[in-house]
């Protein structure tokens, strides 16, 4: 069944800036990268690719990505002052250009650092009309649009890990919309990405985090 067009599809997002893909989408991309990371980073290196690199400064893409990392929405009036806002928030920002290979032209890669020194690399693209997708998390190929809540489970690749996590969700009445599982190699580090029809409650997150072999769990609300 074809998706019904909404007012958003017709007139575009409510936003600050000249371009839905380079500005509004960039804010959402930064916000989604922040959500995947699990906290507001204390430092971020943002690499711009393709059209983001060539025309992004004129469209305010760099400011929009930083605004998203700060938790702003596309219609936030502070977006033009995002770098100053980042300085006030003690978030160190470095913006570079990079060839990220055969990816969407509106792509950015974030290397994020947390207050405890933890780092994560998140890569994603702005697809137009405010739609975005995260395509890579620390080398794992993923597809996260931010349209549904997502549970990220980092774990060791071994028999039963996926079944134990999904059993907890079933016990809490949480329906799975889609699921992706990736691993570095057999028996090594792995990642479960579970999209759900509703937010995953903290009790379920805590139970999954306590499963032997699970190293980290993050519940991401739709953005």
One Martini backbone bead per residue (centre of mass of N, CA, C, O) as a GRO file, in nm:
protein
  223
    1UNK     BB    1   0.096   0.036   0.023
    2UNK     BB    2   0.074   0.356  -0.013
    3UNK     BB    3   0.185   0.639   0.107
    4UNK     BB    4   0.064   0.902   0.252
    5UNK     BB    5   0.046   1.228   0.204
    6UNK     BB    6   0.167   1.504   0.360
    7UNK     BB    7   0.222   1.821   0.439
    8UNK     BB    8   0.526   1.780   0.460
    9UNK     BB    9   0.566   1.669   0.168
   10UNK     BB   10   0.463   1.937   0.025
   11UNK     BB   11   0.612   2.187   0.207
   12UNK     BB   12   0.780   2.088   0.425
   13UNK     BB   13   0.977   2.185   0.668
   14UNK     BB   14   1.016   2.339   0.962
   15UNK     BB   15   1.265   2.603   0.927
   16UNK     BB   16   1.605   2.691   0.926
   17UNK     BB   17   1.674   2.780   0.610
   18UNK     BB   18   1.722   2.698   0.254
   19UNK     BB   19   1.745   2.368   0.313
   20UNK     BB   20   1.628   2.054   0.370
   21UNK     BB   21   1.899   1.888   0.336
   22UNK     BB   22   2.126   2.106   0.447
   23UNK     BB   23   1.951   2.181   0.712
   24UNK     BB   24   1.715   2.018   0.830
   25UNK     BB   25   1.852   1.742   0.785
   26UNK     BB   26   2.112   1.811   0.942
   27UNK     BB   27   1.983   1.839   1.215
   28UNK     BB   28   1.866   1.550   1.228
   29UNK     BB   29   2.139   1.408   1.194
   30UNK     BB   30   2.269   1.517   1.451
   31UNK     BB   31   2.048   1.414   1.646
   32UNK     BB   32   2.080   1.111   1.572
   33UNK     BB   33   2.375   1.083   1.648
   34UNK     BB   34   2.332   1.156   1.943
   35UNK     BB   35   2.133   0.924   2.007
   36UNK     BB   36   2.327   0.693   1.938
   37UNK     BB   37   2.544   0.779   2.148
   38UNK     BB   38   2.365   0.888   2.428
   39UNK     BB   39   2.488   1.189   2.416
   40UNK     BB   40   2.640   1.476   2.472
   41UNK     BB   41   2.911   1.577   2.343
   42UNK     BB   42   3.243   1.714   2.400
   43UNK     BB   43   3.324   1.604   2.107
   44UNK     BB   44   3.362   1.688   1.741
   45UNK     BB   45   3.410   1.527   1.426
   46UNK     BB   46   3.327   1.666   1.104
   47UNK     BB   47   3.263   1.504   0.792
   48UNK     BB   48   3.239   1.623   0.465
   49UNK     BB   49   3.046   1.522   0.178
   50UNK     BB   50   3.027   1.638  -0.119
   51UNK     BB   51   2.779   1.857  -0.110
   52UNK     BB   52   2.840   1.930   0.180
   53UNK     BB   53   3.129   2.034   0.107
   54UNK     BB   54   3.070   2.237  -0.141
   55UNK     BB   55   2.774   2.381  -0.010
   56UNK     BB   56   2.733   2.380   0.305
   57UNK     BB   57   2.819   2.661   0.405
   58UNK     BB   58   2.601   2.827   0.248
   59UNK     BB   59   2.362   2.642   0.397
   60UNK     BB   60   2.452   2.565   0.701
   61UNK     BB   61   2.543   2.268   0.764
   62UNK     BB   62   2.746   2.293   0.992
   63UNK     BB   63   2.547   2.427   1.191
   64UNK     BB   64   2.324   2.208   1.181
   65UNK     BB   65   2.488   1.969   1.292
   66UNK     BB   66   2.556   2.104   1.560
   67UNK     BB   67   2.268   2.156   1.651
   68UNK     BB   68   2.191   1.857   1.671
   69UNK     BB   69   2.405   1.784   1.889
   70UNK     BB   70   2.248   1.998   2.090
   71UNK     BB   71   1.921   1.934   2.037
   72UNK     BB   72   1.803   2.066   1.803
   73UNK     BB   73   1.572   2.198   1.587
   74UNK     BB   74   1.490   2.310   1.266
   75UNK     BB   75   1.331   2.578   1.419
   76UNK     BB   76   1.576   2.695   1.556
   77UNK     BB   77   1.705   3.019   1.616
   78UNK     BB   78   2.016   2.915   1.696
   79UNK     BB   79   2.161   2.794   1.446
   80UNK     BB   80   2.350   3.038   1.350
   81UNK     BB   81   2.486   2.995   1.668
   82UNK     BB   82   2.608   2.703   1.714
   83UNK     BB   83   2.909   2.749   1.780
   84UNK     BB   84   2.858   2.923   2.030
   85UNK     BB   85   2.685   2.711   2.175
   86UNK     BB   86   2.909   2.498   2.191
   87UNK     BB   87   3.102   2.666   2.361
   88UNK     BB   88   2.903   2.700   2.602
   89UNK     BB   89   2.886   2.365   2.618
   90UNK     BB   90   3.177   2.243   2.586
   91UNK     BB   91   3.200   2.184   2.263
   92UNK     BB   92   3.418   2.044   2.053
   93UNK     BB   93   3.490   2.161   1.715
   94UNK     BB   94   3.542   1.983   1.396
   95UNK     BB   95   3.571   2.069   1.044
   96UNK     BB   96   3.565   1.863   0.753
   97UNK     BB   97   3.687   1.701   0.460
   98UNK     BB   98   3.561   1.402   0.275
   99UNK     BB   99   3.605   1.085   0.124
  100UNK     BB  100   3.341   0.829   0.165
  101UNK     BB  101   3.264   0.735  -0.110
  102UNK     BB  102   2.983   0.535  -0.206
  103UNK     BB  103   2.772   0.787  -0.136
  104UNK     BB  104   2.582   1.013  -0.047
  105UNK     BB  105   2.627   1.353  -0.100
  106UNK     BB  106   2.468   1.392   0.190
  107UNK     BB  107   2.736   1.341   0.391
  108UNK     BB  108   2.828   1.242   0.733
  109UNK     BB  109   3.092   1.225   0.978
  110UNK     BB  110   3.115   1.116   1.322
  111UNK     BB  111   3.333   1.195   1.596
  112UNK     BB  112   3.261   1.097   1.924
  113UNK     BB  113   3.286   1.240   2.261
  114UNK     BB  114   3.277   1.168   2.588
  115UNK     BB  115   3.310   1.233   2.927
  116UNK     BB  116   3.463   0.929   2.952
  117UNK     BB  117   3.614   0.893   2.648
  118UNK     BB  118   3.420   0.791   2.465
  119UNK     BB  119   3.387   0.655   2.130
  120UNK     BB  120   3.223   0.739   1.806
  121UNK     BB  121   3.114   0.633   1.483
  122UNK     BB  122   2.899   0.830   1.265
  123UNK     BB  123   2.697   0.768   0.968
  124UNK     BB  124   2.520   0.994   0.733
  125UNK     BB  125   2.212   1.104   0.559
  126UNK     BB  126   2.055   1.344   0.345
  127UNK     BB  127   1.756   1.290   0.134
  128UNK     BB  128   1.531   1.492   0.175
  129UNK     BB  129   1.277   1.663   0.329
  130UNK     BB  130   1.428   1.574   0.618
  131UNK     BB  131   1.545   1.309   0.551
  132UNK     BB  132   1.716   1.036   0.722
  133UNK     BB  133   2.032   0.833   0.762
  134UNK     BB  134   2.188   0.577   0.926
  135UNK     BB  135   2.478   0.364   0.807
  136UNK     BB  136   2.702   0.395   1.052
  137UNK     BB  137   2.842   0.205   1.340
  138UNK     BB  138   3.148   0.134   1.404
  139UNK     BB  139   3.137  -0.040   1.113
  140UNK     BB  140   2.834  -0.083   1.110
  141UNK     BB  141   2.580  -0.172   0.912
  142UNK     BB  142   2.299   0.049   0.879
  143UNK     BB  143   1.932   0.153   0.934
  144UNK     BB  144   1.847   0.484   1.047
  145UNK     BB  145   1.571   0.722   1.054
  146UNK     BB  146   1.395   0.808   1.328
  147UNK     BB  147   1.079   0.717   1.300
  148UNK     BB  148   1.163   0.504   1.513
  149UNK     BB  149   1.227   0.334   1.763
  150UNK     BB  150   1.551   0.234   1.909
  151UNK     BB  151   1.754  -0.058   1.969
  152UNK     BB  152   2.084  -0.080   2.098
  153UNK     BB  153   2.297  -0.382   2.088
  154UNK     BB  154   2.585  -0.466   2.243
  155UNK     BB  155   2.767  -0.773   2.159
  156UNK     BB  156   2.831  -1.100   2.163
  157UNK     BB  157   2.890  -1.353   1.937
  158UNK     BB  158   2.630  -1.578   2.028
  159UNK     BB  159   2.426  -1.805   2.123
  160UNK     BB  160   2.106  -1.643   2.217
  161UNK     BB  161   2.116  -1.328   2.221
  162UNK     BB  162   1.873  -1.253   2.048
  163UNK     BB  163   1.656  -1.419   2.199
  164UNK     BB  164   1.685  -1.280   2.476
  165UNK     BB  165   1.611  -0.992   2.387
  166UNK     BB  166   1.331  -1.053   2.250
  167UNK     BB  167   1.198  -1.174   2.500
  168UNK     BB  168   1.190  -0.917   2.668
  169UNK     BB  169   1.009  -0.758   2.478
  170UNK     BB  170   0.768  -0.952   2.490
  171UNK     BB  171   0.727  -0.932   2.804
  172UNK     BB  172   0.672  -0.601   2.755
  173UNK     BB  173   0.496  -0.557   2.488
  174UNK     BB  174   0.708  -0.530   2.244
  175UNK     BB  175   0.711  -0.442   1.913
  176UNK     BB  176   0.863  -0.551   1.619
  177UNK     BB  177   0.945  -0.400   1.310
  178UNK     BB  178   1.269  -0.434   1.306
  179UNK     BB  179   1.588  -0.610   1.214
  180UNK     BB  180   1.946  -0.590   1.290
  181UNK     BB  181   2.248  -0.793   1.229
  182UNK     BB  182   2.591  -0.752   1.332
  183UNK     BB  183   2.942  -0.850   1.258
  184UNK     BB  184   3.275  -0.885   1.250
  185UNK     BB  185   3.281  -1.189   1.362
  186UNK     BB  186   3.297  -1.484   1.477
  187UNK     BB  187   3.265  -1.419   1.826
  188UNK     BB  188   3.241  -1.120   1.821
  189UNK     BB  189   3.145  -0.824   1.768
  190UNK     BB  190   2.804  -0.693   1.805
  191UNK     BB  191   2.483  -0.578   1.645
  192UNK     BB  192   2.170  -0.463   1.753
  193UNK     BB  193   1.881  -0.349   1.557
  194UNK     BB  194   1.570  -0.227   1.701
  195UNK     BB  195   1.259  -0.170   1.582
  196UNK     BB  196   0.976  -0.005   1.728
  197UNK     BB  197   0.641   0.089   1.800
  198UNK     BB  198   0.771   0.166   2.080
  199UNK     BB  199   0.890   0.251   2.358
  200UNK     BB  200   1.146   0.149   2.567
  201UNK     BB  201   1.153   0.057   2.871
  202UNK     BB  202   1.376   0.068   3.132
  203UNK     BB  203   1.336  -0.226   3.229
  204UNK     BB  204   1.412  -0.360   2.961
  205UNK     BB  205   1.691  -0.237   2.931
  206UNK     BB  206   1.808  -0.355   3.196
  207UNK     BB  207   1.766  -0.654   3.127
  208UNK     BB  208   1.941  -0.658   2.872
  209UNK     BB  209   2.206  -0.545   3.006
  210UNK     BB  210   2.223  -0.819   3.198
  211UNK     BB  211   2.311  -0.984   2.978
  212UNK     BB  212   2.523  -1.205   2.886
  213UNK     BB  213   2.737  -1.022   2.652
  214UNK     BB  214   2.639  -0.743   2.717
  215UNK     BB  215   2.773  -0.401   2.687
  216UNK     BB  216   2.528  -0.230   2.542
  217UNK     BB  217   2.242   0.005   2.582
  218UNK     BB  218   2.011   0.187   2.354
  219UNK     BB  219   1.744   0.412   2.371
  220UNK     BB  220   1.570   0.548   2.085
  221UNK     BB  221   1.404   0.806   1.993
  222UNK     BB  222   1.222   0.965   1.797
  223UNK     BB  223   1.319   1.254   1.557
   0.00000   0.00000   0.00000
